Amino acid sequence: MSTIIYPSPIFGPVHSRRLGISLGINLLPADGKVCSFDCIYCECGFNEDHRPTLPLPTREEVSQRLEQKLQEMTAAGQLPDVLTFAGNGEPTCHPHFSEIIDDTIQLRNQYCPKAKVCVLSNSTMIHRPQVHDALMKVDDNILKLDTVDPDYIQKVDRPNGTYDVNLIIEQMKAFHGHIIIQTMFMRGSSVDNTGEEYVAPWLEAVKQINPQQVMVYTIDRETPAHGLEKASREQLDAIRDRVIAAGIPCTASY
């Protein structure tokens, strides 16, 4: 099985299905994975198989390396569409996440003011006031909500520690619409969140959260767990159309 461990703290630019030309910012170690989830579909593999030995990048290192890369891209005439916090795990776990967001916004404004600052998060740290406040500052606050079914979450997302999906939903509401929900739909021999028993309650939660947008997507790369399959184009389109019918913009990535 092949997995992707990203360089740190800057990688790319890469072409994202959902975001365009994306310059990645990885706040996790360059030689392993640090995440509060251990998803069976994660392109970075299982946590236990990729324990890092290197430290987290410092705030200063992230800022210096980002500025260097933006200077190179400016000279080449290829500016990014988005600066994306992603990489080898959960970016909001970094102890200086909020300060790094401030630095990144400042550098964005200086070098590529048309680019968006985007964070891809699994939502587990949004109860922290400093994380919430930092996410309110970014352009695209993309938070994961794969389902509202606790058993499915334990089987698929496999959170480390306590995870109360109802509490997460309440914390998502606290963004007052400054949030994009991302949901992975997929099928497998023992997991499948494409059926009505999963989609209907998920959609009700999405309506309560009232995000600015929803992104539904499916598996795009090899997964650490075997036997997982893409949701079909027809299934994703049907889910997308139901979200749009509820008055919320939605995109589907296949």
QUINOR-V856289 format. One record per backbone hydrogen bond with DSSP energy under -0.5 kcal/mol. NH is the residue of the N-H (numbers start at 1). CO is the residue of the C=O. E is the energy in kcal/mol with one decimal. If there is no record, write none. Layout:
BEGIN
NH;CO;E / NH;CO;E
END
This chain:
BEGIN
4;43;-2.4 / 5;3;-0.6 / 6;4;-0.6 / 11;24;-2.1 / 13;22;-0.5 / 14;22;-2.8 / 16;14;-0.7 / 16;20;-3.0 / 20;16;-1.4 / 22;14;-3.2 / 22;20;-0.8 / 23;82;-2.5 / 24;11;-2.4 / 24;22;-0.7 / 25;84;-3.0 / 26;9;-3.0 / 27;25;-0.6 / 27;86;-0.6 / 32;29;-0.8 / 33;50;-3.1 / 34;88;-2.5 / 38;157;-2.3 / 40;156;-2.1 / 42;39;-1.2 / 45;42;-1.8 / 49;46;-0.9 / 50;47;-1.7 / 62;58;-2.4 / 63;59;-2.2 / 64;60;-2.6 / 65;61;-2.6 / 66;62;-2.3 / 67;63;-2.4 / 68;64;-2.2 / 69;65;-2.2 / 70;66;-2.5 / 71;67;-2.2 / 72;68;-1.9 / 73;69;-2.5 / 74;70;-2.2 / 75;71;-2.1 / 76;72;-1.7 / 77;73;-0.6 / 77;74;-0.9 / 78;73;-2.5 / 81;21;-2.3 / 82;21;-1.6 / 83;116;-3.2 / 84;23;-2.4 / 84;82;-0.6 / 85;83;-0.5 / 85;118;-3.1 / 86;25;-1.7 / 86;84;-0.8 / 89;87;-1.5 / 90;34;-1.5 / 91;89;-0.7 / 91;120;-0.5 / 93;90;-1.5 / 94;91;-1.7 / 97;94;-1.8 / 100;96;-2.3 / 101;97;-2.1 / 102;98;-1.8 / 103;99;-2.2 / 104;100;-2.5 / 105;101;-2.5 / 106;102;-1.9 / 107;103;-2.3 / 108;104;-2.8 / 109;105;-2.5 / 110;106;-1.4 / 111;107;-2.7 / 112;108;-2.0 / 115;112;-2.2 / 116;81;-2.2 / 118;83;-3.1 / 118;116;-0.6 / 119;140;-2.5 / 120;85;-2.4 / 121;119;-0.6 / 121;142;-2.6 / 126;123;-1.0 / 128;125;-1.8 / 132;128;-2.7 / 133;129;-2.7 / 134;130;-1.7 / 135;131;-2.5 / 136;132;-1.5 / 137;133;-0.6 / 137;134;-1.2 / 138;134;-0.8 / 139;117;-1.2 / 140;117;-2.1 / 141;139;-0.6 / 142;119;-2.1 / 142;140;-1.1 / 143;141;-0.7 / 143;180;-2.7 / 144;121;-1.8 / 145;182;-2.2 / 150;148;-0.7 / 153;149;-2.1 / 154;150;-2.2 / 155;151;-1.8 / 156;152;-2.7 / 157;152;-0.5 / 157;153;-0.8 / 158;153;-2.4 / 160;36;-3.1 / 161;159;-0.8 / 165;163;-0.7 / 168;164;-2.3 / 169;165;-2.3 / 170;166;-1.8 / 171;167;-2.3 / 172;168;-2.2 / 173;169;-1.9 / 174;170;-1.0 / 175;172;-1.6 / 176;173;-2.2 / 178;175;-2.0 / 179;177;-2.1 / 180;141;-3.0 / 181;213;-2.0 / 182;143;-2.5 / 183;215;-2.5 / 185;183;-0.7 / 185;217;-2.8 / 187;229;-2.4 / 188;191;-1.4 / 189;227;-0.6 / 193;186;-1.4 / 198;195;-1.5 / 199;195;-2.8 / 200;196;-2.1 / 202;198;-1.7 / 203;199;-2.7 / 204;200;-1.8 / 205;201;-2.0 / 206;202;-2.4 / 207;203;-2.3 / 208;204;-1.8 / 209;205;-2.3 / 210;206;-2.4 / 211;206;-0.5 / 212;177;-0.8 / 212;179;-2.1 / 213;179;-0.9 / 214;249;-1.8 / 215;181;-3.5 / 216;214;-0.5 / 216;251;-2.7 / 217;183;-2.2 / 218;253;-0.7 / 224;42;-0.6 / 225;40;-1.8 / 228;225;-0.5 / 229;187;-3.6 / 231;185;-0.8 / 236;232;-2.5 / 237;233;-2.7 / 238;234;-2.1 / 239;235;-2.2 / 240;236;-3.0 / 241;237;-2.6 / 242;238;-1.5 / 243;239;-1.9 / 244;240;-2.5 / 245;241;-2.2 / 246;242;-0.9 / 246;243;-0.6 / 247;244;-2.0 / 248;243;-1.8 / 251;214;-2.0 / 253;216;-2.2
END
